[in-house]
Amino acid sequence: MTLQRSGGRRGRAAKRASSAEQTFDAAWRQWKRPYPPVEQFSADEIESIHETSLRVLRDIGIKVLNDEARGLYRSAGMTEVDDKIIRFDPDALMALMAHAPADVTLHSRNPTRTQTLGGPNVGITTSAGSPNCSDLQGGRRPGTHADYDNFCKVAQAFDVIHFIGPVVEPQDVPLGLRHLHMTRSIAALTEKIPFVYFRGRQAIADSYEILRLAHGLGEDEFPNTCVSYSVANSNSPLQLDGLMCRGIIDAARAGQMMILTPFTLAGAMAPVTIPGALVMQNAEALAGLCLSQIVRPGSPVCYGSFTSNVDMRTGAPAFGTPEYVKAAFASGQLARRYNVPLRSSAPTASNAPDAQAAYESQMSLWGALMGGANLILHGAGWLEGGLTISAEKFIIDVEVLQMFAEIFKPVEVTEATLAYDAIADVRHGGHFFGTQHTLDRFETAFYSPLLSDWSNFENYRDRGAMDTTQRANRIFFDTLAAHEDPAMPQDRLEAIDAFIAKRTQEGGADIEQ
């Protein structure tokens, strides 16, 4: 198999040219969904979910475990009652939501990789936040900084990956210093849009400073240039904890995108019915999103959907289920109700890169993409309900993502594509393999697989009879070996390293603050 460099038509890996020399196929670089979103509920039913969410916020409220956040809510007309509960004025809340932008542009340090979210625009991230990683050679193991770097390098090679998540926790780096090295790796090894953890004020500020230096932005320019994204998870049911509130506030002040994602598992942390789970998801999402607009009206935000169900026999999370897909469709309707971008995901509960992992992830993707999601988190590599990122699953997911990218590319109906002359040339009982119409399109007529083996059994056997997992493993490590760091001005890299050395000497970040 010949691997083409990132930026080529298939977005595969190989020895990279400089950024200036690369050419990009716009249909692969910035996805645009050409289909109307699937709608799970009628407009009246969505309005019922909306109204019930406002009732929850008005009469039950959200427990807010951060003093500054409660003060901000009070300043915007909300009411604090006993035990840190904030009750929301629906009119004031909706007035705040009107400030949230419908589209968000996130800037890469390589301008050709800048991404816009909202409307039909779609971006894909890697998997994120796993404590473990796995591959055929090393098995399942705790993540290290070397593993983290390897996944960043492989992600850089594929154009269907637009954003980098914190792919695996580098557990060999102390927690107070981890954010420094993770952010440096993303900035130096990739040109994708980076993720910043909400792990306290110091860690957030450190990460933003590294990204400011990587982009060569002035301190006054950075808050007006969105270059990163973060996730604030509400603590379902109906709580916003201290670190998440801190992150929402700091991201808004810094002008960086915040995704408010309730982790609402129906039957566990949310009602067992899909409409009930969506009411809770929506109430928690609105509470967090409006906080960002209190801090800085117009700050970039994204509505996060992660509603799924549990296995009622064990309580274990389930993903890629029919319920997950229905909730994803409905979440798209809710995000459009508030005119903000939507985040969804492509998770699986499978413990291995097997058939279950493939069909659950693809089911999740169908629900997310056809429901109107603008940002797909956990798009490549997720296993074991997020506890592991797998090298082989990463490549399997890239194959599926490349197929979706091909589906999303427009099909032109022209005199040439209608092919009347070719049909007239072949007429009755012939074939089209040798026609000029086919030969002119030989290289580009159909999707060319990265991973799939479409040969006959004899060829498959003669090549060693490798199964999908084995082929994916080979592609992952071939891609890793071909990596070259994208160019960064030396003075920026030196400034980043000097900042990290200074912060390390100072003891790093207190992640509790």
C-alpha positions in Angstrom: 0.0 0.0 0.0 1.2 3.5 -0.9 0.5 6.0 1.8 0.0 9.6 0.5 0.9 12.6 2.6 -1.6 14.5 4.7 -3.3 17.0 2.5 -3.5 14.6 -0.4 -6.8 13.4 -1.8 -7.0 10.4 0.6 -5.5 12.2 3.5 -3.0 9.4 4.2 0.4 9.5 5.8 3.8 9.7 4.1 6.8 12.0 4.2 5.4 15.4 4.5 6.2 18.5 2.4 6.4 21.9 3.9 3.0 23.6 4.6 3.5 26.0 1.7 4.0 23.0 -0.7 0.9 21.1 0.3 -2.4 21.2 -1.6 -5.7 20.5 0.0 -8.9 19.0 -1.3 -11.5 21.4 0.3 -14.1 18.7 0.5 -11.8 16.7 2.8 -10.3 19.6 4.7 -13.6 21.3 5.8 -16.5 18.9 5.8 -19.9 20.3 4.8 -23.0 18.1 5.4 -25.0 18.1 2.2 -28.1 16.5 3.7 -30.9 18.0 5.9 -30.5 16.8 9.5 -32.7 13.9 10.6 -35.3 15.0 13.2 -36.4 12.7 15.9 -39.3 14.8 17.3 -41.9 17.2 15.9 -41.4 20.9 16.5 -44.1 20.8 19.2 -42.3 17.9 20.9 -39.0 19.8 20.9 -40.8 22.8 22.3 -42.1 20.6 25.1 -38.6 19.5 26.0 -37.4 23.1 25.9 -40.3 24.3 28.1 -39.8 21.5 30.6 -36.1 22.2 30.8 -36.9 25.8 31.6 -39.3 24.6 34.3 -36.6 22.5 35.8 -34.2 25.4 35.8 -36.8 27.8 37.3 -38.3 25.6 40.0 -35.6 23.0 40.8 -32.5 24.8 39.8 -28.8 23.8 39.4 -26.4 23.3 42.3 -23.4 25.5 41.5 -20.2 24.6 43.5 -18.3 27.7 42.7 -18.6 31.1 44.6 -17.7 33.3 41.6 -20.1 31.5 39.3 -23.0 31.9 41.7 -22.1 35.6 42.0 -22.2 35.9 38.2 -25.5 34.2 38.0 -27.0 36.5 40.6 -25.6 39.5 38.7 -27.6 38.4 35.7 -30.9 38.1 37.5 -30.9 34.5 38.7 -31.8 33.6 42.3 -29.6 31.8 44.8 -31.5 29.7 47.3 -30.3 27.5 50.1 -27.4 25.0 49.6 -25.8 26.7 46.6 -28.8 26.2 44.3 -29.3 28.7 41.5 -32.8 29.1 40.1 -33.0 30.6 36.6 -35.3 33.2 35.2 -36.3 31.8 31.9 -36.5 35.1 30.1 -33.1 36.3 31.4 -31.6 32.9 30.4 -32.9 33.1 26.9 -31.7 36.6 26.5 -28.3 35.5 27.4 -28.4 32.6 25.0 -29.2 35.0 22.2 -25.6 36.3 22.5 -24.1 32.9 21.7 -22.7 32.8 18.2 -24.2 30.5 15.6 -20.8 29.8 14.0 -17.3 29.5 15.6 -14.1 29.7 13.6 -11.1 28.0 15.3 -7.7 29.1 13.9 -4.8 26.7 13.3 -1.3 28.0 13.2 -1.4 26.7 9.6 -4.2 28.8 8.1 -5.2 26.0 5.7 -6.3 23.9 8.7 -8.5 26.6 10.2 -12.0 25.2 10.9 -15.5 26.7 11.1 -18.2 25.0 13.1 -21.9 25.7 12.8 -24.5 25.3 10.0 -23.5 22.4 7.7 -19.8 22.6 8.7 -18.3 19.5 10.5 -15.0 18.8 12.2 -13.7 15.6 13.7 -11.5 15.1 16.8 -9.4 12.2 18.0 -10.5 10.2 21.0 -9.7 11.9 24.2 -8.9 11.5 27.9 -8.3 7.7 28.1 -6.0 6.6 31.0 -4.9 3.5 29.0 -3.7 2.8 25.4 -3.3 -0.4 23.5 -1.8 -2.0 20.4 -1.0 -5.5 19.3 2.6 -5.2 20.4 2.2 -3.8 23.9 -1.3 -4.8 24.8 -3.4 -2.6 27.2 -1.3 -0.4 29.5 -1.3 2.9 31.3 -0.6 5.8 28.9 2.8 7.5 28.8 4.1 10.8 27.3 5.6 8.7 24.5 2.3 7.1 23.7 0.6 10.6 23.7 3.2 11.9 21.2 2.7 8.9 19.0 -1.0 9.4 18.7 -0.5 13.1 18.0 1.9 12.2 15.2 -0.4 9.7 13.6 -3.4 12.1 13.9 -1.4 14.8 12.1 -1.2 12.5 9.1 -4.9 12.3 8.3 -7.0 15.1 6.9 -10.2 13.6 8.3 -8.9 14.5 11.8 -9.3 18.2 12.3 -9.0 18.6 16.0 -6.7 16.9 18.6 -8.1 15.7 21.9 -6.1 14.7 24.9 -5.8 11.3 23.3 -4.3 9.4 26.3 -3.2 10.5 29.8 0.6 10.6 30.0 0.7 9.1 33.5 4.5 9.2 33.7 4.3 13.0 33.9 3.2 14.6 37.3 -0.3 15.9 37.1 0.7 19.5 38.0 3.1 19.5 35.0 1.1 17.3 32.6 -0.8 20.1 30.9 2.4 21.9 30.0 3.9 18.9 28.1 0.6 17.8 26.6 0.0 21.3 25.2 3.5 21.6 23.9 3.2 18.2 22.1 0.0 19.2 20.3 1.5 22.6 19.3 4.8 21.2 18.1 3.8 17.8 16.6 0.5 18.8 14.8 -1.3 21.7 13.1 -4.7 20.5 14.3 -6.9 22.5 16.7 -5.9 21.6 20.2 -7.9 20.7 23.3 -7.3 22.4 26.7 -8.3 20.6 29.9 -10.3 22.5 32.6 -8.0 21.5 35.4 -7.9 24.7 37.4 -7.1 28.4 36.8 -3.3 27.9 36.7 -3.4 25.0 34.3 -5.8 26.7 32.0 -3.7 29.9 31.9 -0.5 27.9 31.3 -2.1 26.0 28.3 -3.4 29.2 26.8 0.0 30.9 27.1 1.7 28.0 25.3 -0.9 28.3 22.5 -0.5 32.1 22.3 3.3 31.6 21.9 2.8 28.9 19.3 0.5 31.2 17.2 2.8 34.2 17.7 -0.2 36.2 19.0 0.1 39.3 21.2 -1.6 39.2 24.6 -4.3 41.6 23.4 -4.8 39.5 20.2 -5.3 36.1 21.9 -8.7 36.8 23.5 -10.0 37.7 20.0 -8.6 34.7 18.3 -10.2 31.3 19.1 -7.4 28.7 18.7 -8.6 25.9 21.1 -11.6 24.1 22.5 -12.5 22.6 25.9 -15.2 20.6 27.4 -17.1 21.4 30.6 -19.1 18.4 31.8 -22.0 19.0 34.2 -22.0 16.7 37.1 -25.4 15.1 36.4 -27.9 15.3 37.8 -28.2 19.1 38.0 -24.8 20.1 39.3 -21.9 22.3 38.0 -18.8 21.6 40.0 -16.0 24.0 40.9 -13.4 23.1 38.2 -16.0 23.1 35.5 -17.3 26.5 36.5 -13.8 27.8 36.7 -13.1 26.5 33.2 -16.3 28.0 31.7 -15.4 31.4 33.2 -11.7 31.4 32.1 -12.5 30.1 28.6 -15.0 32.9 28.1 -12.6 35.6 29.3 -9.9 34.2 27.0 -12.2 34.0 24.0 -11.7 30.2 23.6 -14.5 27.8 22.7 -16.2 25.9 25.5 -18.4 22.9 24.9 -20.9 22.3 27.7 -21.6 18.5 27.7 -23.9 16.9 30.3 -23.0 13.2 30.7 -26.6 12.0 31.0 -27.0 8.3 31.0 -30.7 7.4 30.9 -31.6 5.2 33.8 -28.6 6.2 35.9 -27.8 9.9 36.1 -30.9 10.9 34.1 -34.5 9.7 33.7 -34.9 6.4 32.0 -37.0 7.8 29.1 -35.3 9.5 26.2 -37.5 12.7 26.5 -36.7 12.8 30.2 -33.0 12.4 29.7 -33.1 15.1 27.1 -34.9 17.5 29.4 -32.0 17.0 32.0 -29.3 17.3 29.3 -30.9 20.5 28.0 -31.4 22.1 31.4 -27.7 21.4 32.3 -26.4 22.6 28.9 -28.4 25.8 29.1 -27.2 26.6 32.6 -23.5 26.2 31.6 -23.8 27.9 28.2 -25.5 31.0 29.7 -22.7 31.3 32.3 -20.2 31.9 29.5 -22.5 34.6 28.0 -22.7 36.4 31.4 -18.9 36.5 31.6 -18.5 37.7 28.0 -21.4 38.0 25.7 -20.7 36.5 22.3 -18.0 34.1 23.7 -17.7 31.0 21.5 -19.6 28.0 22.8 -21.0 24.6 21.6 -24.0 22.6 22.8 -22.7 19.2 23.9 -24.7 16.0 23.5 -23.7 12.7 25.1 -27.0 11.2 26.2 -27.1 7.5 26.0 -28.4 4.6 28.1 -27.0 2.0 30.5 -27.2 -1.8 30.5 -30.0 -2.1 33.1 -28.6 -5.5 34.2 -25.1 -4.1 35.1 -25.4 -0.3 35.2 -22.5 -0.2 32.6 -22.7 2.6 30.0 -23.8 1.6 26.5 -23.0 3.4 23.3 -23.9 3.2 19.7 -27.4 2.0 20.7 -30.7 2.9 19.1 -31.3 5.1 22.1 -28.0 6.9 21.6 -28.9 7.6 17.9 -32.4 8.9 18.7 -30.9 11.2 21.4 -28.3 12.4 18.9 -31.0 13.3 16.4 -33.0 15.1 19.0 -29.9 17.0 20.3 -29.4 18.4 16.9 -32.9 19.8 17.0 -32.3 21.4 20.4 -29.0 23.0 19.4 -30.7 24.4 16.3 -33.5 25.7 18.6 -30.8 27.9 20.3 -28.8 28.5 17.1 -25.5 27.2 18.4 -23.1 24.6 17.1 -23.6 21.0 18.2 -21.1 18.5 19.6 -21.7 14.8 19.5 -19.5 11.7 19.6 -18.6 8.3 18.1 -18.2 6.1 21.1 -18.4 2.4 21.7 -18.5 0.2 24.8 -16.5 -2.6 23.2 -13.3 -3.7 24.9 -11.5 -4.7 21.7 -11.2 -3.4 18.1 -13.7 -6.0 17.0 -17.0 -6.1 15.1 -18.9 -4.7 18.1 -16.5 -1.7 18.2 -17.0 -1.1 14.5 -20.7 -1.2 14.4 -21.3 0.7 17.6 -19.0 3.5 16.5 -20.5 3.6 13.1 -24.0 3.7 14.6 -22.9 6.6 16.8 -21.5 8.4 13.8 -24.7 8.0 11.8 -26.7 9.4 14.6 -24.3 12.3 15.2 -23.6 13.3 11.6 -27.1 12.9 10.3 -28.5 14.6 13.4 -26.6 17.7 12.4 -23.5 17.6 14.7 -20.8 20.2 13.9 -18.1 18.7 16.0 -17.6 14.9 16.5 -15.5 14.2 19.6 -13.9 10.8 20.1 -13.9 10.3 16.4 -10.9 7.9 16.2 -9.5 5.4 18.7 -12.1 5.2 21.5 -12.5 1.8 23.1 -13.8 0.4 26.4 -16.2 3.3 27.1 -13.3 5.7 26.8 -11.0 3.9 29.2 -8.6 2.9 26.4 -7.4 4.4 23.1 -6.4 1.7 20.6 -3.9 2.1 17.8 -5.8 -0.4 15.6 -9.2 1.1 16.4 -7.8 4.6 15.5 -7.0 3.4 11.9 -10.3 1.5 11.6 -12.1 4.7 12.6 -10.1 6.8 10.1 -11.3 4.4 7.4 -14.9 4.9 8.4 -14.4 8.7 8.6 -12.9 8.8 5.2 -15.9 7.0 3.9 -18.2 9.6 5.5 -16.1 12.4 4.0 -16.6 10.8 0.6 -20.4 10.5 1.2 -20.4 14.2 2.1 -18.6 15.3 -1.1 -21.1 16.6 -3.7 -22.0 14.6 -6.8 -22.2 16.8 -9.9 -24.9 16.1 -12.5 -23.5 17.3 -15.9 -23.5 16.2 -19.5 -20.2 14.4 -18.8 -21.3 12.6 -15.6 -24.7 11.6 -17.2 -22.5 9.5 -19.6 -24.8 9.2 -22.5 -22.0 9.0 -25.0 -20.3 6.2 -23.0 -23.6 4.3 -22.9 -24.1 4.8 -26.6 -20.5 3.6 -27.2 -20.9 0.3 -25.2 -24.5 -0.3 -26.2 -25.8 -3.9 -25.5 -24.0 -6.6 -23.6 -20.5 -4.9 -23.4 -18.6 -3.5 -20.4 -17.3 -0.1 -19.4 -13.8 -1.0 -18.1 -12.1 0.1 -21.3 -14.2 3.1 -22.4 -12.5 6.5 -22.5 -15.1 7.7 -20.1 -13.9 5.2 -17.5 -10.2 5.6 -18.3 -10.4 9.4 -17.9 -11.7 8.8 -14.3 -9.7 5.7 -13.4 -7.9 7.2 -10.5 -10.7 9.3 -9.0 -14.0 7.4 -9.9 -14.5 5.7 -6.6 -13.4 5.8 -3.0 -9.9 4.2 -2.6 -9.7 2.4 0.8 -7.1 3.0 3.4 -7.7 -0.3 5.3 -10.4 -2.4 3.6 -9.2 -5.4 1.6 -11.4 -5.8 -1.5 -9.3 -8.5 -3.2 -10.3 -12.1 -3.7 -9.4 -14.8 -1.2 -6.4 -16.1 -3.2 -4.7 -12.6 -3.2 -5.7 -12.2 0.5 -4.1 -15.5 1.4 -0.9 -14.9 -0.7 -0.3 -11.6 1.1 -0.3 -13.3 4.5 -4.0 -13.3 5.3 -3.9 -10.4 7.7 -7.2 -9.5 9.3 -8.4 -5.9 9.8 -6.7 -5.5 13.2 -3.4 -6.6 11.8 -3.6 -4.4 8.8 -4.6 -1.4 11.0 -1.6 -2.1 13.2 0.7 -2.0 10.3 -0.8 1.2 8.9 -0.6 2.9 12.3 3.1 2.2 12.8 4.0 2.9 9.1 2.3 6.3 9.5 4.1 6.9 12.8 7.5 6.2 11.2 6.8 8.6 8.3 6.0 11.6 10.6 7.9 14.8 10.4 7.2 17.7 12.7 5.3 20.5 10.9 7.4 23.6 10.7 7.3 26.1 13.6 9.4 29.3 13.8 12.3 28.4 16.1 11.8 31.5 18.3 8.3 30.4 19.1 9.4 26.9 20.1 12.2 28.4 22.2 9.7 30.7 23.9 7.4 27.8 24.7 10.3 25.7 26.1 11.5 28.6 28.2 7.9 29.1 29.6 7.6 25.4 30.5 11.0 25.5 32.2 9.9 28.5 34.2 6.6 27.0 35.2 8.3 23.7 36.1 10.7 25.5 38.4 7.8 27.2 40.0 6.2 23.8 40.8 3.6 23.7 38.0 -0.1 24.1 38.6 -2.3 23.5 41.5 -5.2 21.7 39.8 -7.6 22.2 42.6 -7.6 26.0 42.1 
